[in-house]
Amino acid sequence: MPVPDFSQNKKVLITGASGFIGSFLVEEGLLNGYRVYAGIRAGSKRIFLQDPSIRFFELDFSSPERLEKKLREFILAEGRFDYVIHNAGITRAGRKEDFHRVNYQYTKHLADALVATGSPPEKFIFISSLAAGGPGDPLRFTEINSSDPDHPISSYAKSKLDAEKYISSLPGLRPLIIRPTAVYGPRDRDFLNYFRILSKGIAPCMGSRRQILSFIYVKDLSRAVFKLLSSGRIHRSYLASDGNSYTNEDMLMLIWKIVDKPAIKIRVPLAPVRASVFFLEKLYSLFNRMPFLHCEKLEEITALNWSCNSSELWQDLGTAPKYSLEAGLYETARWYRENGWLV
Ligand SMILES: NC(=O)c1ccc[n+]([C@@H]2O[C@H](COP(=O)([O-])OP(=O)(O)OC[C@H]3O[C@@H](n4cnc5c(N)ncnc54)[C@H](OP(=O)(O)O)[C@@H]3O)[C@@H](O)[C@H]2O)c1
């Protein structure tokens, strides 16, 4: 396939390139003819970064000085990065303060360092999260809009919002924020758990109330990010979803259909889950740690309304998402099976 040349081989640095979303951003960048620099750390796995045209750029976000030095050296040798997509971040942590450190402080360090070089990129895209704005109205179930007041309900969400605020007010940086809803696709392990549980014969349903959710397939997200990169849009924030809303039941039934194995539906009441998570969190706190599922996380994932209005994004880009949840989940399952993640 011929490589589109609108990018004129511009340089894009993608942080968190080794992860699920990052590796797809890298592929999308290459597909669009960019010179892609995969921002990784020394110990990052490169399993999804096998294309020989990927250039690697090691980053240590913990030291603003080292970061600035590294960027200055690069600029001297190769010129500035035309674009930076800051995607590195954590969605789970061993300690609550890790969210603040990685998602807020490291974003601040990178943004500060880019500005300090005197040659900041043309655009700095920050991969935030729908969570940064908090869930939608649980009674009327109206969609979350980008203009709604923010009310994050977890340390993760707060750290993303703090980073958004910082980069939006930093003189010299030209930021654009994207808030994806739940992202799924090949290489993602969160959705894999649903597939695995269902293929073991259990269809779990948490709580008795209907939840309204939204999703985006990773390829649609990556396409949107690169369309935003080449657009004139700047200094604003977009919500990203596939444009539809689904109930938690819809999602479960779809995965069940794809797994195509007999399973029994097990409804897990929320009250005992809350109590166990609370107890576990207290226990872990004795060791200054946080369990994978903690109280805030539970409240976030069981919030009743995560439907969002992403029409601004797709209208401004003049395109539409290519994948419905069903199509995306089928492709995801195929990848899981082909790669031995799901039997
Ligand atoms: N997945 C979702 O549903 C979703 C939804 C909305 C927003 N997001 C955001 O999307 C971004 C990517 O998420 P993902 O799902 O792709 O997660 P992921 O697979 O865990 O990837 C995270 C990436 O961030 C890097 N990273 C983590 N901590 C770092 C640190 N201290 N220093 C440098 N790099 C670090 C990781 O590098 P290593 O490989 O070296 O660990 C990895 O490349 C995150 O910012 C997340 O908040 C995700």
The ligand as an SDF file (V2000), in Angstrom:
LIG
                    3D

 48 52  0  0  0  0  0  0  0  0999 V2000
   -6.8310    1.1850   28.2550 N   0  0  0  0  0  0  0  0  0  0  0  0
   -7.8380    2.0010   28.4360 C   0  0  0  0  0  0  0  0  0  0  0  0
   -9.0180    1.5950   28.4700 O   0  0  0  0  0  0  0  0  0  0  0  0
   -7.6000    3.4870   28.5640 C   0  0  0  0  0  0  0  0  0  0  0  0
   -8.7040    4.3540   28.5690 C   0  0  0  0  0  0  0  0  0  0  0  0
   -8.4890    5.7150   28.6590 C   0  0  0  0  0  0  0  0  0  0  0  0
   -7.2000    6.2170   28.7580 C   0  0  0  0  0  0  0  0  0  0  0  0
   -6.1380    5.3600   28.7760 N   0  0  0  0  0  0  0  0  0  0  0  0
   -4.7810    5.9220   28.8540 C   0  0  0  0  0  0  0  0  0  0  0  0
   -4.0390    5.4410   27.7550 O   0  0  0  0  0  0  0  0  0  0  0  0
   -2.6570    5.3560   28.0900 C   0  0  0  0  0  0  0  0  0  0  0  0
   -2.1200    3.9970   27.6930 C   0  0  0  0  0  0  0  0  0  0  0  0
   -2.8530    3.0030   28.3920 O   0  0  0  0  0  0  0  0  0  0  0  0
   -2.7480    1.4440   28.0400 P   0  0  0  0  0  0  0  0  0  0  0  0
   -4.0760    0.8750   28.3290 O   0  0  0  0  0  0  0  0  0  0  0  0
   -2.1250    1.2770   26.7210 O   0  0  0  0  0  0  0  0  0  0  0  0
   -1.7720    0.9700   29.2040 O   0  0  0  0  0  0  0  0  0  0  0  0
   -0.4910   -0.0090   29.1470 P   0  0  0  0  0  0  0  0  0  0  0  0
   -0.6690   -1.0850   28.1590 O   0  0  0  0  0  0  0  0  0  0  0  0
   -0.2480   -0.3710   30.5650 O   0  0  0  0  0  0  0  0  0  0  0  0
    0.6680    0.9290   28.6390 O   0  0  0  0  0  0  0  0  0  0  0  0
    1.1840    1.9380   29.4530 C   0  0  0  0  0  0  0  0  0  0  0  0
    2.4480    2.4850   28.8360 C   0  0  0  0  0  0  0  0  0  0  0  0
    2.9320    3.5330   29.6950 O   0  0  0  0  0  0  0  0  0  0  0  0
    4.2870    3.2460   30.0320 C   0  0  0  0  0  0  0  0  0  0  0  0
    4.5870    3.6530   31.3990 N   0  0  0  0  0  0  0  0  0  0  0  0
    3.9320    3.2770   32.5200 C   0  0  0  0  0  0  0  0  0  0  0  0
    4.5480    3.7910   33.5850 N   0  0  0  0  0  0  0  0  0  0  0  0
    5.6250    4.4640   33.1300 C   0  0  0  0  0  0  0  0  0  0  0  0
    6.6790    5.1720   33.7520 C   0  0  0  0  0  0  0  0  0  0  0  0
    6.7420    5.3080   35.0760 N   0  0  0  0  0  0  0  0  0  0  0  0
    7.6290    5.7370   32.9720 N   0  0  0  0  0  0  0  0  0  0  0  0
    7.5750    5.5990   31.6320 C   0  0  0  0  0  0  0  0  0  0  0  0
    6.6240    4.9210   30.9780 N   0  0  0  0  0  0  0  0  0  0  0  0
    5.6530    4.3610   31.7240 C   0  0  0  0  0  0  0  0  0  0  0  0
    4.4180    1.7430   29.9260 C   0  0  0  0  0  0  0  0  0  0  0  0
    5.7940    1.4290   29.7330 O   0  0  0  0  0  0  0  0  0  0  0  0
    6.4060    0.0160   30.2070 P   0  0  0  0  0  0  0  0  0  0  0  0
    6.0500   -0.9620   29.1050 O   0  0  0  0  0  0  0  0  0  0  0  0
    7.8620    0.2680   30.3200 O   0  0  0  0  0  0  0  0  0  0  0  0
    5.7440   -0.3180   31.4970 O   0  0  0  0  0  0  0  0  0  0  0  0
    3.5570    1.4460   28.7250 C   0  0  0  0  0  0  0  0  0  0  0  0
    4.2570    1.6650   27.5360 O   0  0  0  0  0  0  0  0  0  0  0  0
   -2.5580    5.6550   29.5700 C   0  0  0  0  0  0  0  0  0  0  0  0
   -2.1390    6.9790   29.7440 O   0  0  0  0  0  0  0  0  0  0  0  0
   -3.9910    5.4850   30.0760 C   0  0  0  0  0  0  0  0  0  0  0  0
   -4.2510    6.3000   31.1760 O   0  0  0  0  0  0  0  0  0  0  0  0
   -6.2980    3.9950   28.6790 C   0  0  0  0  0  0  0  0  0  0  0  0
  1  2  1  0
  2  3  2  0
  2  4  1  0
  4  5  1  0
  4 48  2  0
  5  6  2  0
  6  7  1  0
  7  8  2  0
  8  9  1  0
  8 48  1  0
  9 10  1  0
  9 46  1  0
 10 11  1  0
 11 12  1  0
 11 44  1  0
 12 13  1  0
 13 14  1  0
 14 15  2  0
 14 16  1  0
 14 17  1  0
 17 18  1  0
 18 19  2  0
 18 20  1  0
 18 21  1  0
 21 22  1  0
 22 23  1  0
 23 24  1  0
 23 42  1  0
 24 25  1  0
 25 26  1  0
 25 36  1  0
 26 27  1  0
 26 35  1  0
 27 28  2  0
 28 29  1  0
 29 30  1  0
 29 35  2  0
 30 31  1  0
 30 32  2  0
 32 33  1  0
 33 34  2  0
 34 35  1  0
 36 37  1  0
 36 42  1  0
 37 38  1  0
 38 39  2  0
 38 40  1  0
 38 41  1  0
 42 43  1  0
 44 45  1  0
 44 46  1  0
 46 47  1  0
M  CHG  2   8   1  16  -1
M  END
$$$$
